[in-house]
Each structure stands twice: as C-alpha cells, then as structure tokens.
Amino acid sequence: MSSSRLLHAVRGLLDFLYLAQYPCHSSETLALLDEALDIFHNNKEIFVDLGIRNSFNLPKLHFALHYTHMIRMYGTTDNYNTEYTERLHIDLAKDAYRSTNHKNEFAQMTTWLERREKNFRHEKYIQWRLSGAAHHLHHHPRPPEMSFRRTQTMTKHPSIKAVTLDKIVNEYGATYFRESLTRYIAKATLPVDAAVTFRQLKDRAGDVYLPFQTLPVFHKVKWVSVDVCGLGDHPVTVDSVHARPGRSRPFASDSVSPRFDTAFINDGTGGPLGVKGYRIGQVRVVFSIPPQALSTLFPPTFRPPKHLAYVEWFTAFQAPDRNHGLRKVSRVIKNGE
C-alpha cells in the first residue's frame, strides 16, 4: 500500500488549518483553502483502508466545508471564536449568580447586571467630563496592516559582556568560530574587486591575530513592526531569534535548556516571496567586535556591522517533494565536521 495517499491527506488537512488562520484573505487564498480541503477529501479513504476509522461523520469535518462561505460573510476566523463568550460567562453568569441568595436567581442576576452596567456607564461619563474632552472621538475602523516591513532591534547592552572564545566554541557550539572570524577579517582587508580562492583566503586568515580573548554576546535578536501608515501604532515584536547556552542549577526546575534557533536567512538576492535567495541557518552566537580592536583588524575604508552572527548553514533548497510538498534540507556541518 503506497504511502503517497496518506501524505496527501495529511498535507491537505495541515494546509487547510494554516490557511484558515490567515489574518487577511483574498479570492486567491480562499481558492487555496478549498483546494487543500479537496486534497484531503480525495485521499481520506486511506484511513479506512488502514483500519484507523470506519467513517468520517464528524461535525467539525463537515463544518470545514463552510469555512470559505463563512469567511466571505463574516470576515477572517480571528474575528470570531469562543474565547469572548467564555470570558463573558464569568462576568455575566458566575459573578452574577454569586451575588444572589440562590433562590429565584434569574431575576436577581438580571437586576444585578442592569445595575452594574448603569454604574459602569456613569463612571465612564464622569471620567469623560473630568478629562475636559470637547466631544467624543469616534472610532474609525481601518483594514489590517498589509505591510511586511520589519525593523531589527537589539538590546542596548549585551546579554553577557565578556564571553571567552573557548566558551563560544564549547558552550555555544560555534565549532569553527575562530577560523570563520579570521576569514571574515581577511576578506574585509582585500580590495573590493579582488578574486581569491578559498585556499588563498584561508592562508591569509592564518596570519590574522585576534587582539582579544573575550567578546560581548547577545542572546536575542528581535524584529518589530513598522508603522508605515503613520497612524501612531505602537511597535509590536513580530519575530525573534534566540541563541543562548543552557544553565544548570541544583534544582531541575531552575535550569534553563539551551536554545539556538534556526532562521530563514536572505543571502542578499532574496525577494519578498518564494525561497529563491534564502537559506536555512542555525544561529549559534550573536556578538560584537570590541571598538578598540576595529582599527587594528580592519582598514579605514571598511567598518563591519555593529552586530555579527556565527551561523551553521543547511543545504540549499531543492525542488519540493511531489507528495507532501516540503523541501528537504540537511546540515552542512554534522558533529563538528
């Protein structure tokens, strides 16, 4: 029995779940939503053949057929869920019931809620009058922000001011940190149009002397949203990358596991869509070169970025698998080799 049907069914359902969570939809994305569900239904009988299920008479599975229509009628799925009613169940039912003597409770609950709403409105009116506002500012709804512009932010001070190079290699897992940093420095000292082989660059890197034994290290890189429309929106952290070693403590609950995130990295040629020009890399350490060492290591015409990162690359993207649609990548360096 071929596994392709199983992969297609799982892929269709997962694609449907992710597409249904989009905060903004178009006719194209809704067509993709229906297509993903069709892929699942066309291959779902594999679960019957494997003896996992006898039928698919599930209310949630049936309701998935109405997602596209519901989104067109009432907006994206993040606009309606059960969280609001669950919270109101506490405010409008539990708290109201506790205020009664548990006899003929519905009339008492209604009276309690009515009085509470009147007090709330009166309090708002007093606050408005005390604020001296001339008139009530009406809320003007606007469509969700469609810009994907992000700005990178770093903490003003490093997470650790001085980490030895040996710790960077052993605790952060940056196996070839010294070699990579010296090659970067050697390449920066070359003329812009100079063409050298990897062997020649490696020989030049062997002559580079690092005038420091410790480096400041940062454990987090954040990207925040940009208020492109000038509407006064506060910046919100939309993504982050962590690169920190673990910490052991006497109690297991106080210990911290190591975390070295993988990232989708633009090699300088990537565009806003697709994977062309991008590679996967695991960030091992984010650091800065001490200012007093810059004039010694680099020519006056070149200044490196304030923050640098040691990244372990994965192989380049290949064509997606025809069954599950995913692209396979593997580490370029395995076990330090």
N, C-alpha and C positions, 0 to 999 in steps of 0.2 A: 504494500500500500504506500503510495507516494506521499511524502510529507508536504508537497507543494500546496495542496488544498488546505491543510492546517495552517501553514504560514500565511496564505492569502486571507483566510478567515480572521486570524488574529490581527494581521496587519490592517484589514479593513475596519475592524472594530476600534483598534487603537487610533487610527487616523480620524475616525468619526469623533471619538472622545476629545481629541486635541482640537479639531476644527470647531467643534461645538462650543469650546471655551473662548473663542476669539472675542475680544472686546469690541471689534468692529467688523462688519461683514459687507460683502459686495455680492453681486449676482454670480461672479466667478467663484468665490469661496463657498457660496451656498450650493453651487453645482458640484463642487468638490466634495461637499458634505454628503450629498445624495449619492455620488459615485462611490464614496467609501462605504456607505451602508449597503449599496448594491453588491459590492465585492464580498462583504460579509455574508449576505443572504445567499449569494450564488455558491458559496463554499461551506456553508454552515453544516451541511449534512455529514461532513466528516466526523463531527462529534457524535452523531448517531451511529455511524459505521464503526467508530472506536468503542461504542458502548458507554459513552460518557453521559449522554442524555437520550431520552426517548422522544421528546417533543420540544418545541420552542414556544409553548403557550405561556409567555411571560409578559405581564403588563408593561414592564419597563422596556422590553424589547419592542413591543408594539408601539409604545409612545414615541420611540425613536423615529418612526415613520412620519411623525407630525412636527419634528424639530424645524424643518425648513419653513413650513407654513407658520408656525408659532413665532419664529424669529422675524419673518416679514410682518406679522401682525403686531407683535408686542416688543420688538427690539431684541438685542442680544441677550444671551442667557444670564449674563451677570446682572441683568436688571430685575430678575425675579428668582427668588429662592425661598426656602423655608426658614432661613435664619431670622428674618424680620418677625414672622408670626411666632416663632419660638420665644423670642425676646418679649414680645407683647403678651405672651401667655403668662409671663412672670408679672408684668406691670398691671395687666388688666384682669387677671384671673386669680393668681396666687395671692398677691398683696391685697387685692380687694376682698378675697374670701377671709383672710386673716383678720381683717378689720370688722367682721361681723360676729354675731354670737352663735353662728352656725345653725340658726333657725330662720326659715323663710329668707335664705341668704341672697336670692337673686335680687329682690327689691333693695336690700341693704347695699349690695355690691353696686347696683346701678346708681343709687344715691351717693355713695362714696366716690365713685368715678366722676359723676357730674360735678360734685363739689371740688374735687381735685383739679379738674380741668378749668373751672372758674378761677380758682386760686392761681393756677399757672398763667392764665391769660392776664389776670390782674397784675401779677408780678412782672410780666413782660411789658405791660403798659407803663408801669411805674419806672422801670429801667429805661424805657424809651423817652419818657418825659425828663428824667434826670440827666440823660445824655445830651439833651438840648438839640436833638436832631430835628431839622425843619420838616422833613417828610420821610415817609417810609421808602426805603430803597427796594425797588422790585428786583426780583431775581430774573436774570435773562439767561435762559439755557443756551448752551453752545455745544456744537458737536465735539466728540472726543479728539484730543490732540493726535494728529496723524504723523507728526514728525518723529523720526527715529534718531534725531541728533542727540548725542550724549557728550558730556564733558568729563574727563578723567580728573579725579581728585585724590590727593594724598594727604596724610596727616602732616602737620607742621613739623613734628618731631618724630624720629624713628621709633619703632617698637622696642628695639634694643640698640643702644648707642654704639656698642663695640662687641662684635662677634668675631672670634678668631677665624682665620682661613681654614684651620683644621676642623673647627666645628661646622663651618659651612659645608665642607666636604662630607663629614661623617654624620652629623645630625640632620642637616637639611637635604642630604642625598645628592648634592651637586658634585658628582664624581670628578668631572674634568673642569672644575671651576677655574683653577689657576691657568690651565692651558687655554681655555676659552677666553679668559680675560686678557691674557698676554697676546693672543692672536688678534683680538679686537683692537688692542692698543697698537700693535704692529701695523695693522691695516689702516688705522687712522693716520699714521705718520707717512703713508705713501701718497704720492700725487694722485689727484682725483682720477686721471685717465690712465693710471698705471695698471698693467695687467700682469699678475703674478700667479704662479701655480700654487696649489695647496702646500706642496713641499717647500717651496721658497718662502711662503708665508710662515710656515712652521719653523723654519730655520731663523727667520727674523724674530719670531716670538721668543726663541730661546735666548736672545740677547736682551730681552726686556727685564728690567729689575723693578719689582714692586716695592715702593718705599713705605709700606705699611704692613702690619700683621693683623689688623682688625678693621672691620668695616661696619658702618651703620646699616641696620637691616630693618625693612618694613614688612609687616606681616599681612597687610591688606591693601588692595587697590580697589577703589570704588568708582563707579560711573553714575552720574546723576543726570536727571532730565534737564533740558534747556527750555526756558520759557520763550519760544521763538515768536509767539504772537504778542508778547509784551502785555499779558493780562495780569501780571503780578502773581502768577502761580509760584508757590514755594518749590525749590528743587527737591526732588524725591530720588532716593537711591534706587536705581533700576537694575543694577548688576554689581557684582563684586567678585574678586579673586583673592583667595587666601593662600598663603604659603608660610606655614609655621610648623616647627617640630613639636613632638609630644612632650608632655611634662609628667613625670612620675611623682606621686605623693604617697605617704603612708597608707591613706585610705583610698580605695579604688574610686569612690565617688568624687574625690578631689582631683583625680588625674585627668589630663587632657590628651586626647588622641591626636596624633599628627594629622595635618591636613594640607595637602598640596593639590590644588585644583587644576583641572585641565581647562584650556581656553581655546576658543575659536579665533585664530590669530591671522590678521591681514598681513601678507608679505609685502605689501606696498602696491600690488596690482589688483587687489580685490575690489569688487563693486558692491553696490547696496543689496544685490540679490545674487543667489547662487553660491556655489562653493569654489568657483574658479578664483584663484589668487588667495585662497585661505588654506591654512593647515592647522591641525590639532597639535597642541603642545602642553606639556605639564610644567607649570611654573614651580621651580624649586626654591628660588630665593630672589627677592627684590631688594636692591641695595643702592647705595650712593658711593661715589669715589670721593674721599676727603678733599676739600677745596685746596689744601696746601700741596696736594700731590698732582693737581691738574697741570700746573706749569712744567713739572718735571716729566710727565708722561706724554703730554700732547703738544703739538706745535701751536704757536699763537693763532694760526688761522683756523684751528678746529677746537670746538668745545663740545664735549659729549653731553647727552641729556642729563638732567639732574638725577633721574632715577633710571637704573638699568635692571635687567632681569636675566637670570640664567634659566633657560628653557630646555627641556628634553623633548625633542621632536618625535612625532609619529610619522609614518609613511604618508606620502601624498594620496589624495583621494583618487579612487578608481571608479569605474562605472558601477552604478548601483546594482545590487542583486535583483534578478528578474522576479524572484518570488516574494521577498519581504521588502524590497526597495531600499534597503540600507546599504551604506558604503563601508567596506571593511578597511580598517587601519590597524597597524601594529607598531610597536615601539621600534625606533631606530637603534636605541641602546637598550640592551637587556642584561640585567645583572652586572651593570658597570662596563659592559663590553659592546 
